[in-house]
Amino acid sequence: MTDQQWVPGAPEATCLHLDCLWQPSEDDPAGRFVFELRNTGAMPVDGFRLAFTTLRFVERDPSANNARLLDRRGYFHEVAPPDGFRFVSGGVWRFSLGGITGEPLHRGEGIVSAYLTEADGERRTVAVGDLRREFPEQRIASGAASASPFALMPWPANVELMPSDRIPGYLVPADGATAEELSAVSSVMALFRRLFPTDPAPFSLMALPGDLLLRFAVDASLGREAYRLEFGADAVLITTADAAGCQHALMALGQLLRGARAGDGFRFPAGGHIVDRPRFAWRGCHLDTARRFFPVGDIARFLDCLAYLRINVFHWHLTDDEAWRLEIGGYPELTSAGSLRGPGAPLPPQLGDGAQASGGFYSHADVRALVSHASHLNIEIVPEIDIPGHSTAALAALPALADPAEPAGAYASVQGFANNALNPAIDLTWTMLEAVFDDLATLFPSPYLHVGGDEVAHGAWQSSPLAVRLMADLGLDGAEALQSHFMRRVQAMLRKRGRQLAGWNEVGNGEGVDAEGTLLTVWQKAAIGAGLARRGYDIVMAPAEAYYLDIAHSNGWDEIGMSWAGATSLETAYAYEVGDDIPAEILPRLRGIQACLWTELVDSRAHFNHLVFPRLAAVAEAGWTPAANKNWERFSMLNRFRPSM
């Protein structure tokens, strides 16, 4: 996207959390700040100093309680606990400071940022909560609630709730919560703050009158990602089997409170329960970063959006004809040349490029940061290196990958790229792929590595003397058979590295590959997916006519987006039911569904948001919510609570 000035750093995981309460004081009209620093990590911290910034800085005698003010310059402060203080796992350090510059009048006038310096000098980021103060209890004005008065997206499997006329202040873990539970609340609070920075956070770790307490329990029988919420007058019991289920439960609670605060008939529950589990294990979203480069901060933000919608797989398209975006050890040309487009560059300008060269790639450090961020959001990143077709960038970066005797322009892909397939008869093809798969297996913990396999051009390899000789040696009768040979060899390489092959549905063409452990993403007709499932392949359905987000919303002349798959309105995307196209006897092969975004025409953040949201929320609900529970009117009403980039 072109809005390059907006590049937030990928938020790092933190096991320290700072809350701040403004409290009136008889001795000072400006009042005092009361702080609570919590250690939500597994290890104690000793001999530390805490630094923070706040608009309401200490300007005179701080009259510090349980703390020493070491430094104050402008908005910057540094404090330390009393000598001998031991900050144990799950522990809290409470202290207060006076002498601040006036009573804060807004939530944003509290702690803006903080970090902790350990005894050895290492600095660790500290998460910060909203500035708190005690308010009278909030109640909903009299009047009827809406027909579906609870703001939940996607909608849960089972909901039996009674609306309340009370709005809790914040949702706060009850005393006795473990460090792990406190960390989970802090992490989801941070996610809400990143997605909705002008809204009050739904959670706090500092309990005040009017807050609603959160209690936690474990029940392994619930299964992966499932959760149960039981609402009482003073507390909510959260029961889960794993970390992902806990995240989903907290997300639902945050959504409920955010909706109740917004009003318009939405309420927080007074009682009842939610029992929820995902419909599909694979709820994915694909993003093409080859045609358009997205900075690391943008991808981190997009992962946040996926987590909010309970999408748990990020399919990261890293290479294509237009660019190679991933650093590969031993082959620096793949990114130094293969990511650069422009006049006189190794690759010519493509859609959106002008006289100035464009580029960008992801280093190993970038990937590790995003994989870590995704892991903390319970999202699996599945990388894609698109081979053997769609390889113009790799061939431009490494000319020795081409058969020198193959005539220029011997064939062209549907997108117009000539001679764009890796040649299986050339040794460098396999040497390079060995290095690529080594790096992928090292960087990405996912059991799947996606290797594309789509749209190999008609006529590929037929004019390459080396490839023709290889086909004769192997007894193969054409390009489709040679592609199957290519992919079977790739599959063996992945298995050697403990990984399973994922690919587009064309990987199953002809003899295909060994179906055991293979996952195919079906973007063409649903009947193709059903046929692959009958042959023993696990499938993920990503139908272009319903779940391709780059397709325009309508056929209107002024509508932006692609048209090759028709038009997909929000209602069309929501109404599509994958189960209608997969016969019951092969449904066990249907692992889930996936949205896809190809980025040929995506040239701004506004364009991205227009195409992706809220249609991505429609796909998310199809992946999570039982088909019988979907409701277009309710979904439409809740769209204003969705995230965006």
Secondary structure, 3 states (H helix, E strand, C coil): CCCCCCCCCCCCCCCEEEEEEEECCCCCCCCEEEEEEEECCCCCEECCEEEEEECCCECCCCCCECCEEEEEECCEEEEECCCCCEECCCCEEEEEECCECCCCCCHHHCEEEEEEECCCCCEEEEEEEEEECCCCCEECCCCCCCCCCCCCCCCCCEEEEEECCEECCCEEECCCCCHHHHHHHHHHHHHHHHHCCCCCCCECCCCCCCCEEEEEEECHHHCCCCEEEEECCCEEEEEECCHHHHHHHHHHHHHHHHHHHHCCCCCCEEEEEEEECCCCCEEEEEEECCCCCCCHHHHHHHHHHHHHCCCCEEEEECEECCEECECCCCCCHHHHCCCCECCCCCECCCCCCCCCCECCCECHHHHHHHHHHHHHCCCEEEEEEEECCCCHHHHHHCHHHCCCCCCCCCCECCCCCECCCCCCCCHHHHHHHHHHHHHHHHHCCCCEEEEECCCCCCCCCCCCHHHHHHHHHHCCCCHHHHHHHHHHHHHHHHHHCCCEEEEEHHHHCCCCCCCCCCEEEECCCHHHHHHHHHCCCEEEECCHHHHECCECCCCCCCCCCECCCCCCCHHHHHHCCHHHHCCHHHHHHEEEEEEEECCCCCCCHHHHHHHHCCHHHHHHHHHHCCHHHCCHHHHHHHHHHCCCC
